[in-house]
Amino acid sequence: MVSPPTPDSLSSNASETMSAYQSGSQPVQRVGVIGGGQLAWMMAGAAKKLGVQLVVQTPHDTDPAVAIAADTVLAAVADANATGELATRCDVITFENEFVDLEALAQLEAQGTRFRPRLTTLVPLLDKYHQRSYLRDLGLPTPKFVALEHQIDDTALEQLGFPLVLKARRHGYDGQGTFIIHDQAELEDIWQKLDRSPVLLEAFVPFERELAVIAARGTSGEVAVYPVVETQQENQVCRRVLAPADIPESVQVEAEAIARTLLNSLQAIGVFGIELFLTADGKVLVNEIAPRTHNSGHFSLDACATSQFEQHLRAVCGLALGNPSLSSDGAVMVNLLGYEQSHSDYLEKRQQIEKIPQAHVHWYGKTESRPGRKLGHVTVLLSAQTAPREQALAIAQEVEAIWYQR
């Protein structure tokens, strides 16, 4: 089980950080993170290793990353004035989520605040319609899509067909703001409930599997790509990640090419999560892009030579990227979701899961439980077998039998 370091311990072991700046440029010693949830919390081990201090901007003193931060700005993540204060306490600022006001942040960037990834990298990604358009213009494969802004276009609906998928253009995560629509009457009803705000409509993809790939790009343009994984959703929330995905090598190669093309085009700095569909006829389509560390990469904490969190800090600090390869035969990651309205630390169940061989439980320390909320995750390392996917699914079922048994 991983325990986060104390703030005082975060400044040790900085030799690699210093050696990377022998040319005389100023090393990054304090990284600001907009957001203080579990993604920032899981950067703690990497920050200690690299001799970096984390400073977080987050609205609540009970948010997970506050416990490990060297300093905290207590404010909403979209509060650009608070980000200005954050900038005075760190060398570079990165992001844990996309709920930011880019227009307001641009004024800080113009005054010299260093954001990684740069704001120009985020501009085409935060609005889902803009993101789809950017991918299309880049020549990357995506589902068919249209924008719905003022009135429903019958011709567009004929092109997409039913069922189709409606997505809010901003601030959707864990399935929030995403609806599968079966006919025009349902479309009218859902859009009306969303106050007829602009949304994205896209063709429903009858995928065979959902895949994801984590990739990072450094300040030198170096790109590192992690093994492609299979993700499994229930109620549009990720429940399991199987690493590596049981896919043909050609699919792995195509996914890696998509990642490299995208990150180089964006001139990205940092870790990006890329969600993909794999169809029955072997086509790979890009679903969504997350310009940050991502749930599909949590397995890397225990199963890879360099975790996605260390990789992200390496990138934003200007260090050489680490080795993204698996250091085990494979792994399965299972999200531990809340299923009670009142707070519970589920301690007994966590202790049972920890007894599974090669299990690593990460508990985020959130103070509120509610159904579907990500409270922690467990990664179980796999032994070499001829059917790793079946082994991974069996372990996932074992974990979930313990977790959800009332």
N, C-alpha and C positions, 0 to 999 in steps of 0.2 A: 504493500500500500504506500502511496506517495504522500508524504507530508510536506507542505510548503515551507520554505525557509523563512526565517525571520528577516525583517528589513535590514538589520545590522549585518547579516551575513551576505547580503547581495553584492557587496563591493569587493569581495575577495576574488582571487584567481583571475586577475585581469591581464595576464601576460600576453595572451593571444591578441586581445583587443589592442594593446599598446604596440605589439610588433607589426600589426597590420598598418600602422600609421608611421612607419619609419621615414616616410617621405617628408614628414614635417607637418602634415595636416592634423587638425585637432581630432583626437579620438572621441567617439561617442561614448559617454559614460552614463548618461541618464536618458532613457527613452520614455517619452510620454505616450500614453495609450488612451485614446478616446473610447471609453467603455470600461466597465469594471466587473464584467461577468466571468464565467468560467474560462473563456478563451484567454483573457488576460491573466487569470489565476494560474492557468497551466503554463504560462511563460516563465513562471518563477524559477523552476529548476534550471532552465536554460540561461536565465539572467544571472543566476549565481555562478554557473559554469563559465560564462563569458565575462564576468566582472562588471555587469551592467545593472544599474538601478532602474526600477520601474516607477513611474509617476502616473497615476491614473486620474482621469476625469470621469466621475460617475455620480449619480444622483443620491445614492443611499450609503450610509456608513456600514450597512450590513451586506453590501454587495461583495461577492467572493474575493475579488482582487484587492480590496481594501486591507485585508489581513496580511498581505504579502508586499504591499507597496511601500516604497521608501517615503512617498509623499502622496497626498490625495487632494484633488480639487473637487469638492462636493458640489456638483451642478449637473444639470441635464446635459446629455451628450450633444444636443443641438445648440447649446448655449455658446455662441462664438466668443462672447466676452470672457467666459470662463476658460475657453481654449486659449485666449490671449494670455490669461494668467498662467495656464499650463505651460505655454511656450517660454515663459520666463524661468521655469523651473527645470527645463530639460534641453537636450541638444537636438533632438529630432522627435517628431510626433508621428505615430502610426494609428491604426484603427482596429477596433474589435468588432465594429458593426457598421452598417451603412446609414444610420439614422441621423445624418449630419446635414448641416446647411452649407452646401458648397459655395454658394454665392457669398455668404458672410465670411467663410474661411478664406476665400480668395483675397480678401483685403489683408488678412494676416500674412498670407503667402507673399503678397506684394511688398510687405514691410520686412520680409526676411525670414519668416517662420518656415522651417524645413519640414515638409510633409513627405512621408514615404509610406505607400505609394504617393506620387504627386497627384495633385487635384485634377490635372488634365487626364490622368489615367482613369480617374473615377467618373469623370463627366459622362462618357458614353455607357456606363454600366449601371448606374443607380436606378434609372427608370427602365423598367423591363421592356418597353417598346423600343426605346433608344438602344438598349442592349441587343435586342433581336436584330434591329436594323444594322447595327455595327457588325455583328457576326455575318449577316447576309452580305454586306458590302465587302467584307473581308474574304468572302468565298467559302466560309465555313458552313457545314450542313446544319440546318435547323428545321423544325416543323414549319409548315405554312402558318402565316400569321397576318393579322391586320389590327389596326387601331380602331377602337370604338370610342368616339368622342361626342358626337352630336345626335346622330340618329343611326338606327340599324340599317345596314346596307344589305339588301337581299342578294345582290350579286356576290358580295364577299362571303355571305353565309353559304351560298351554293358552292363556292370554291373550297371552303373549309369542311362543310358537311357536319352532321351531328353523329355522335356526340362531339362537342368541342370543349375547350378549356378556357375559362375566363380568369384572368389574373389582375389583381390590383397592380398598378405600375410602380408604386413605391411602398416600402415598409412591410412587405410580406415575408414571412419566414415560418418554418415548420408548418407549411400548408395554410397559414393564415392569409386570407385574401385570394385564395385559389378555389375555383368551383368547377366541377364537371357538369356541363350543361347538355341536356338531352333533347330539347326542342326549343322553338322560338318563344313559346309562352314562358318557359322557365327562364330563358335569357332575359326577357322583359322584366320578369319578377325580380330576379337577382340584381339586375342593373338598377332597377328602381330602388331597391334596398340599399344600394351603394350610392344613392343620391345622384345617379346618372353621371358620376365622375368619370373621367377618361380611364379606360381599361384596355388591356391587351386581350385579344381573342386569338387562339391558335388551334390548329388541328389536333385532335386527340391522337396520340401515337400508341398503337397496340403493341407496345414493346415486349420483347422476350425477357429482358433484364434491364435494370437500371444500374449504371456504372458511374464511377467518379474517378477523377485523377487530381492529385495535388501536385502543383508545380510551383517553383520559385525562380525568381530572376534577381540577380544581384546588381549592384551599381556598375559593375564592369560589363554587363550584358550576358554574363554567364547564366545558363538555365539548368536547373536540376529538376528531374521529373520522377515522382514516386511511382511504384507499381500501381496499375489500374486495379480498383477494387469494385466489388459488387455491393450495392446498397439495397436494403429491403425496407420498404415503408409500410406502415399501418396507420390508417387515418391521416395520411399525408405527413406523418412524422417518422423520421428515420428510427428504426428499431435495431437493425443489425448491419454490420459492415464485415464482409468476408474479404480477407487479404491473403494472397492476391486473388483477383477474379479468375474463375475458370473459363477462359476465353481463348480463341485462336491467337497466335502470335501476331497475325495481321491486324487484329483489332487493337492489341496493345500498341503496335507501331502507329496506327492511325490516331489513336487517342493521344499519344505522345506528340505526334506531329501537330495536332490541333492545339495542344497546350503551348508548344514552342511558337507556333505562328501567332497565337493570340497574345502571349506575353511580350513577344518582340514587337508586335504591332503597337501595343499599348505603351511600350517603353516602361514596363512595369518594374517596380521594386518591391519585393516581398513575396509572400505566399499567396497563391490564389487557388480556390477550389472550383473545379469544373465538373458539373453534373451532366451525364450523358444518357441517352437511350440507345439500347442495342435492339434492333428489330429482328424478327424471325428470319429475314433474308440476309442478315449480316450487316445491315447499314448502321452506321453510327451517326447520331444526331445530337447536337449540343442542346441541352435543356436550359441550364442557368449557370451563371458565373457569380462566385462570391469573391470579392477582392480582399481576402483576409484568410486567416486560418479557418478550417472548416471541420464540421463534425465527421465527415468521411475520412479525415486524416488523424483522428485521435489514436488509432491503433499504433501510429508511429512512435508514440511515447515509449512503448515497451517492445516494439517489434522491429524498429529500424535503427540503423547506425546513427542517424541524425533525425530527431523528431521534427515535425512540422513547426513546432514552436521555437526550437533552437534555430531552425532554418530561417524562419521569419526574422528573428533578431539578428542573425548573421547578415541577412540582406539589408535590413534597414540601418545597421551599424557600419555597412561598407566592408564587411569581412568576406573572405572566400566562403562559398557555399560548402556545406557538408555532404557526405555520402547519403543519398536517399534510399539505398538498397535495404531490403529486408535482412535482418540479422538472425532470423529464425526461419523455420520451414513455412511459416504462415501464421495467421492470427485471425481471431474473430472478436469483434468489438460489439458489445450489447449496451445500448443506452438503458439506464435505470431511470424510468419515468415515474413521476408521482402518480398515485392513484387515490390519495386522500385529500380532502379539502383542508383539514387542519394540519399544522406542522407535525412532521414526524421525521426522525433521523433514520428510521428503518434499520437500526443498529443490528438487531438479531439476524435479519436477512442478509445484511452485508457480511456479517461474520460467517454465515453459512457459505456464501459465494466464495469467500476468500479461501475456503478449504478445497476448492476445485484445483487440481494440479495446474500450475503455471498461470494462475489467475492473478490479475493485478487490478485492484479496485481503486478508482479515483472518485472521491466524494467531494462535491463542490462547496459544501458548507452553507448552502442556501437556507434562509430562515423561514421560508414559506413553501409548503407543498400544495400542489393542486394537480388534478388529473392531466396527464400529458406533459407536465413540466420536466425538463431535463435536470435531474438532481445529481446525477453522477453517471459513470460508465465503468464497465469492466472489460478488460482485454484479456483473452486467454490465448496463450501461445500454443501452436499446434506442433505435434510430432510428425515426422515424415511418414506419410501413408499414401497408398495408391489412390485414395478418394478423399482429398482434403476438403472438398466442398461438403460432402456428406458428414465428415468429422466436425467441421465448423458448425453446420446446422444442428447437429446433435448436441454440441456443447451449448449453443444458443438456447435450445429448448430446455436444457438442464438449468441454465441460469434463470430463464423466464419462469420455469416451474417453481423455483424457489422464491423469486421476487414477487410474483403476482398471486401466490397462494395466500388466501386470507385466513 
